[in-house]
Amino acid sequence: MRLLLLHRAKGIVVTLGVFVLASLLLAKDPFALLAPLPILTGLAIYFSNAFVYVYNQFTDIEEDTLAIESGLNKAQFIGLQMGKGSMVLHSASTLLLGLLLAWLASFEVFLGILVLSLVGLAYSAPFPRLKSIPVADLVACGLIYGATPVYLAHLVFGGSLSSLWAVALVSVPVFMMTSLLNQVLDIDIDRKVGNKTFASAVGAKNAVRVCIALTVLAGAGVLLLGLQYVVVWLLLPAIGLMLRELFRLLKTRDSKIVKEVYFSISAHFLFAGAVVTALAALAGYLGYL
């Protein structure tokens, strides 16, 4: 359980869900995902993302200490309990395991996982520390969690990139939006330690407005993808609920409400994504994809 918290397993499950959904749309057959290549790729995605999360926690010890003092309950505190040495060892082992699994999958998958890991390293490392460069911080999150799993699905199953662009048009803005919303939650702490995130640069209200714009963009992606796969339109209610929650934040800076909205939005997208992926699998099995 401690490792799942350390790995931010809930976030990785969403990333894996993007890979699974994109794979289903390409393969048209849910049983194709049980072959060795997609399984190895999925495991490589898990462990490489675990590396990104653990290394980020290792470099954020100062922020996490301030978060404790501010009364915030965050999963990173598991890392603080482990100590620096254990976190370094764990991040290195998850990185190597992810790369090994990717290599066993294929050379192309290995390159994709390597790029994901390098972007994750650049996101948190003292240099260039993309997370402290406004705009670059959001783009990096969109690439790591939203775009890479879609491209890896293409590497595994081939097929047209046209429908995958629509998947990425949903996943990339959603991950950028949740990353930005997390920055809004941490805005005071980031300013204290000198992290120049997008939210700390533009202010909380403007950051929320950008979150709304990104969610609308994701909604446009859902509409576009639904023209090919009607089942995807079931994501629209979740998009609507996410927008409703975000508009609440335009009227308050209460950290408790920001935290409540953040977890509410994450839950909406996780649940809706799971339902759509399950229905896509059923449609593929019945031959309707």
C-alpha positions in Angstrom: 0.0 0.0 0.0 2.9 2.4 0.8 4.4 1.7 -2.6 1.2 2.4 -4.3 0.9 5.8 -2.6 4.6 6.5 -3.3 4.0 5.7 -7.0 0.9 7.8 -7.1 -0.8 4.6 -8.5 -4.1 6.4 -9.2 -2.4 8.8 -11.6 -0.6 6.0 -13.3 -3.8 4.0 -13.7 -5.3 7.0 -15.6 -2.2 7.1 -17.9 -2.4 3.3 -18.4 -6.1 3.9 -19.2 -5.2 6.2 -22.0 -2.9 3.6 -23.4 -5.6 0.9 -23.1 -8.3 3.0 -24.7 -6.0 4.0 -27.6 -5.0 0.4 -28.0 -8.6 -0.8 -28.1 -9.4 1.8 -30.8 -6.5 0.5 -32.9 -6.7 -3.2 -32.3 -10.5 -3.4 -32.4 -10.2 -6.6 -30.2 -9.8 -6.5 -26.4 -8.0 -9.9 -26.4 -5.2 -8.4 -28.5 -4.2 -6.5 -25.4 -3.4 -9.8 -23.7 -0.5 -10.5 -26.0 3.1 -10.1 -24.6 3.9 -6.9 -26.5 1.1 -4.7 -25.0 1.5 -6.3 -21.6 5.2 -5.5 -21.5 4.5 -2.0 -22.8 1.9 -1.4 -20.1 4.2 -2.5 -17.4 7.0 -0.3 -18.8 4.6 2.6 -18.7 3.8 1.9 -15.1 7.4 1.7 -13.8 8.6 4.6 -15.9 5.8 6.8 -14.6 6.6 5.5 -11.0 10.2 6.7 -11.6 8.9 10.2 -12.7 6.7 10.4 -9.6 9.3 9.2 -7.1 12.1 11.3 -8.5 9.8 14.4 -8.4 9.0 13.7 -4.7 12.8 13.3 -4.0 13.4 16.8 -5.5 10.4 18.3 -3.7 11.4 17.5 -0.1 11.5 21.2 0.8 8.1 21.9 -0.6 6.6 18.8 1.1 8.0 19.8 4.5 6.3 23.2 4.1 3.1 21.3 3.0 3.2 19.4 6.3 3.5 22.6 8.2 0.6 24.0 6.2 -1.6 21.1 7.2 -1.9 19.6 3.7 -2.2 15.8 3.5 -0.2 14.7 0.4 1.0 11.3 -0.9 4.5 12.7 -1.1 4.8 12.4 2.7 5.4 8.6 2.2 8.6 9.6 0.5 9.7 11.8 3.4 9.2 8.8 5.7 11.5 6.7 3.5 14.4 9.1 3.5 16.6 10.4 0.7 18.7 7.3 0.2 15.7 4.9 -0.1 14.0 7.3 -2.5 17.1 7.5 -4.8 17.4 3.7 -4.8 13.7 3.2 -5.5 13.6 5.8 -8.3 16.7 4.2 -9.9 15.2 0.7 -9.7 11.8 1.7 -11.1 13.6 3.5 -14.0 15.8 0.5 -14.8 12.9 -1.9 -14.6 10.8 0.3 -16.9 13.6 0.5 -19.4 14.2 -3.3 -19.3 10.6 -4.1 -19.8 10.5 -1.6 -22.7 13.6 -3.2 -24.3 12.0 -6.7 -24.0 8.9 -5.2 -25.8 10.7 -3.7 -28.8 13.4 -1.2 -29.6 10.7 1.4 -30.7 8.9 1.0 -27.3 12.2 1.3 -25.5 12.9 4.7 -27.3 9.4 5.9 -26.4 9.8 5.0 -22.7 13.4 6.5 -22.7 12.0 9.8 -24.0 9.2 9.7 -21.4 11.8 9.1 -18.6 14.1 11.8 -19.9 11.3 14.4 -20.0 10.3 13.3 -16.5 13.9 13.7 -15.4 14.1 17.2 -16.9 10.8 18.1 -15.3 12.2 17.6 -11.7 16.0 17.8 -12.0 17.8 21.0 -10.7 18.5 21.7 -14.4 16.6 22.4 -16.5 13.8 21.8 -13.9 10.9 22.3 -16.4 8.4 22.4 -13.5 9.8 25.9 -12.6 9.5 27.2 -16.2 5.9 28.5 -16.9 4.2 26.8 -19.9 7.1 24.2 -20.1 5.8 22.7 -16.9 2.4 22.1 -18.3 3.6 20.9 -21.7 5.9 18.4 -20.0 3.0 16.9 -18.1 0.9 16.8 -21.2 3.6 14.9 -23.1 4.5 12.5 -20.3 1.0 11.5 -19.2 -1.2 12.3 -22.2 0.8 12.0 -25.4 3.3 9.3 -24.7 0.8 6.5 -23.9 -1.1 7.3 -27.1 2.0 7.1 -29.2 3.1 3.9 -27.6 -0.3 2.4 -28.5 0.4 3.3 -32.1 3.9 1.6 -31.9 2.3 -1.6 -30.5 -0.7 -1.9 -32.8 0.1 0.4 -35.8 -2.9 1.8 -37.6 -4.0 5.3 -38.5 -2.8 8.2 -36.4 -5.9 10.2 -37.2 -8.1 8.7 -34.5 -5.1 8.9 -32.1 -4.8 12.6 -32.6 -8.4 12.9 -31.2 -7.5 10.7 -28.2 -4.5 13.0 -27.5 -6.7 16.0 -27.9 -8.6 14.7 -24.9 -5.8 13.2 -22.8 -3.2 16.0 -23.2 -5.4 18.9 -22.1 -6.8 16.9 -19.2 -3.4 16.1 -17.8 -2.2 19.7 -18.4 -5.4 20.9 -16.6 -5.0 18.6 -13.6 -1.3 19.5 -13.3 -2.2 23.2 -13.4 -5.0 22.7 -10.8 -2.4 21.0 -8.5 -0.2 24.1 -9.0 -3.1 26.2 -7.8 -3.4 24.0 -4.7 0.4 24.5 -4.0 0.7 28.1 -5.2 1.6 29.6 -1.8 4.2 26.9 -1.1 5.7 27.2 -4.5 6.1 31.0 -4.1 7.8 30.5 -0.7 10.4 28.1 -2.1 10.8 30.0 -5.4 9.2 27.6 -7.8 8.1 29.7 -10.7 5.2 27.5 -11.9 2.6 28.7 -14.4 0.1 29.2 -11.6 2.4 31.2 -9.5 3.3 33.4 -12.5 -0.2 34.2 -13.7 -2.1 34.0 -10.3 -4.7 31.6 -9.1 -7.7 33.0 -10.9 -6.0 33.2 -14.3 -4.7 29.7 -13.8 -8.3 28.5 -13.2 -9.4 30.3 -16.3 -6.7 28.4 -18.3 -7.9 25.1 -16.6 -11.4 25.9 -17.9 -10.1 26.5 -21.4 -8.1 23.3 -21.4 -11.2 21.4 -20.2 -13.2 22.9 -23.1 -10.5 21.8 -25.5 -10.7 18.3 -24.1 -14.5 18.4 -24.6 -13.9 19.3 -28.2 -11.6 16.3 -28.5 -14.4 14.1 -27.0 -16.8 15.4 -29.6 -14.4 14.8 -32.4 -13.4 11.3 -31.3 -17.1 10.5 -30.8 -17.8 10.9 -34.5 -15.7 7.7 -35.0 -16.5 6.0 -31.7 -19.9 6.9 -30.3 -19.1 5.3 -26.9 -16.5 8.1 -26.2 -19.3 10.7 -26.0 -20.1 9.2 -22.5 -17.1 11.3 -21.4 -19.1 14.5 -22.0 -21.0 14.4 -18.7 -17.7 14.1 -16.9 -16.4 17.1 -18.9 -19.5 19.0 -17.8 -19.0 18.2 -14.1 -15.4 19.1 -14.3 -16.3 22.5 -15.8 -18.9 23.1 -13.0 -16.3 22.3 -10.4 -13.7 24.7 -12.0 -16.2 27.6 -12.1 -16.5 27.2 -8.4 -12.9 28.1 -8.0 -13.4 31.5 -9.7 -15.2 32.6 -6.6 -12.9 31.4 -3.9 -9.2 30.9 -2.9 -10.0 28.6 0.0 -7.4 25.9 -0.1 -9.9 23.3 1.3 -12.2 24.0 -1.6 -9.4 23.9 -4.1 -8.3 20.5 -2.7 -11.9 19.3 -2.8 -12.3 20.4 -6.4 -9.0 18.8 -7.4 -9.9 15.4 -6.1 -13.5 15.7 -7.4 -12.3 16.4 -10.9 -9.8 13.5 -10.7 -12.6 11.1 -9.6 -14.9 12.3 -12.4 -12.4 11.6 -15.1 -11.1 8.4 -13.6 -14.6 6.9 -13.3 -15.8 8.1 -16.7 -12.6 6.9 -18.3 -13.0 3.5 -16.7 -16.6 3.2 -17.9 -15.8 4.3 -21.5 -12.8 1.9 -21.7 -14.8 -1.0 -20.4 -17.6 -0.3 -22.9 -15.0 0.1 -25.7 -13.7 -3.3 -24.8 -17.2 -4.8 -24.9 -17.9 -3.1 -28.3 -14.6 -4.5 -29.6 -15.5 -8.0 -28.4 -18.9 -7.7 -30.1 -17.4 -6.4 -33.3 -18.9 -2.9 -33.1 -15.6 -0.9 -33.0 
